[in-house]
């Protein structure tokens, strides 16, 4: 299925799963608004795509409401209907929940939950005006599984998944769902395997047990869902089949 009539926002777009999702959307003809914190890496990704008329870049922390407003303005400039894939996240694996500083927990909560709320406020009015729109919140099994050393991340993801269901309830004319990409071989996984606490053992086991999927494999699963009947997904959680 082509997506040539659609504009998609992707947060965390410069690397990992986000970059792979960008490639899949681009190959299907979508117009794109890319967001990530590091402007240089984001611009490199945009330049790789090769058609500046179909892409806009908004560098900045999605935990800031101002960044979300800039993203919404760029999406409107490219034209709708609109879709959002909120992929940005900070894991911060390692510290116990009481050892996490206010700044660290703020960054973790801001990337997933805060960013999701900012995007909803910034994007939903335009979606409702057009009568269509799709919100994909990238979730995680950590939302319902407590692990030592990733408490703030689990709280952030649980809240983000609640947000997805709440949006589906309050805006039934839109599509809002959670997509869990599984255990993906990204920089976040590498960082967690190097954490100075026992959480590293859990993440090392994912690798040792052959559970890791590539970003491209994960992105292909999401694109398959987006290319089908999206309406049946609203309010649900879908995930990449588990490996290993």
N, C-alpha and C positions, 0 to 999 in steps of 0.2 A: 504494500500500500504506500502511495506517495503522500507526502505531507506538504505539498507545495503551496497550499493556501494558508498554512499555519505559521504562527510565530511562537517559538518556544524559548523560555528562560531556563537556563541551567546554572545553578550555583555550584561552587566547587568545580569549575569547568576546566581548570588548567592541567589537571593530572588525574591519574587513577580512573575510577569508575566514571567520574564526571567527564573526563576527556573522551572516554570510549563512547559515552552516550552522545556527546557532541558529534562525533564522527558518524554514528548511526543516524541521527536526525538529519545531519547535513546530506548524507548520501540519499536520503528520501526526499530531499528538496525543501526542507523547512528553512524558514528564516530564524536566526538565532540571536539571542542576547546572552552573552557570556559574562559570568561573574566569578571572581576569586579575589583573594586579598592581595596577591602579588601581581602588580601591573605588568611587569616584564614578562613573566611566564604566561600570563593571560594573553598578551599581545602576540607572543610567539604562536600560541595555539590558534588565535584568530587568523594570523598570516598564513598558517598552514592550509587553511580552508580555501583561500585563493579568490574569494569574491566579496570585496568589501561592501557591496550593495546589499548583501543578504545577512550581514552580521554586524552587531554592535558590541562594544566592550565596555563594561562598567566595573572597574576595579574598586575594591573596598570591602570592609567587613560587613557581612550581611547581618551581623548583630546590631548594626546601626540602622535606625529607621530611615535616615537620610539616604543610605545606600539603596534601600528598597524602593524609595521614591524615584531615584535616578534610573533604576532598572525598569520600573513601570513606564516612565517617560520614554525610554529607549524602545520598549516593546510597542507602545502606541505609535511611535514614529515609524516602525517597520510595518505596522498594521496587523489586525487580528484575523481570525479568532486566536485566542491565546492559550498557551499551556505553560505550566511551571513545573520543573523538576528540582525540588529542593534537596540537593545532595551534599551541600557544605556541612562539615562536621569537624569537631576537635575532640579527640578521645582523652588525651591527658592521662594515659594509663600509668599506674604506679602507686601514687599516694593513697593512703586510707582516706575515708571521707572527711575525717576531722583534720587531716594533714593538708588537705587541698586549700590553698590560699583563696581569698575572696576574688582576686584577679583571675586565678586559674579556673575556678568554678564558674565565674562570670563569662569567661571566654567559651567554655564548654557549653553552658546553657544557652549563651547568646547565639552560637553558631547554628544549633539545631532548633531549639524551641523558640528563642527570641527571633531568629531569622525567619522561621516559618510564620510567626505572628505578624511580623513586619510585612512579609510578602502578601499575606492574606489581606491585610488592610490596604496595601498599595495596589494590588492586582484585581481583587474580586469586584470592585465597582465597575471596572471596564468590562470584565467578563459578563456581569449581570446585564450591563447595557447592551452588549452584543447578543445576549441570550445563550451563550455557550462558553465553555472553558473547561480546562482540566488541570487539576493539581495533583502532582505525585510527590509524596513525602517519602524519602528514602529512610526506611526504618532499620531495625536490628533486633535480633533475638535477645539482645541484652535488655531490651525493654521489659522482658518478663523472666529474666534469669539473673539472679544476684551473683556477682563475682567480686572477690576482693580486688581492690585496686582500680576499679572502673565505675565507682559509685556515681559520680557526677554525670558521666556519659550515659549510664543506664537511666538516670532520672531524666536527662535531656531527651533521650529517645522515647521513653515512656510518655512524656508530655507531648512530644511531637506526634506520636501515633494517636494520642487522644485528640489532638488538634485536627488531624485528618478526618477522624470520625465525626467530630463536632461540625466541621465545615460541610460534610456530606449531609448532615441532619439539617443544618440551618440554610443551606443553599442547594436544595434538591435539583435545581435546574443545571447545576454544574456537576462535574465528576471529580471526586476527591477520594484518593485511596492511598494505602501504604504499600510500598514495594520494598521487600527485603532482599538484598542482593546476595545473601549468604556470606560465606567466609572468602573474601576476595583478596588476592595477593597484591596488596597495595603498600604504600609507605606507612600507613597507619598500622598494618599488621607487623611490619618490620620494627617499628618503634615499640609496639607492645611486647614483642619477643625479647626486646632489650631492656624492658623495664626492670628496675632494681628490686622488685618484690615478686611474690609467688605468682602473680598474675601472668608473668612471663611464661611459666610452665604450661598454662592453659593454651596460650597462643602458639607456643612451640608445638604442642600436641596437634593443633590444627594442621600444621605443616607436616609433621611426622606421619599423621594418619591419612595424608593425601586428600584433605578436605578442601584445599584452596582451589578456587576457580580464578581465571584470568579476568581482568576488567572487560575485555572484549566479549567473553562468554556471558558475563553478567549483563552487560548492556544489550546483547542480542535478546535475552529473555525479556527485558523491559520493552524493547522495540516490538517484540511479538505481541505483547499485551496492548500496546498503543495502536497497533495496526489492526486490531480486532474491534469487537463491540465494547467500547469503553464504558458504556452506561451501566453494564452489569457489574463493573468493578467498584462503583462508588460505595463508600462506607466499608470496604473490605480490606483484607490484607492478602497480598500475593507474594510469593517468594520463589527464588531460584531453587530448583530441586537440589537437595543436599547431596554432596559427594562424600565418599569415604564411609 
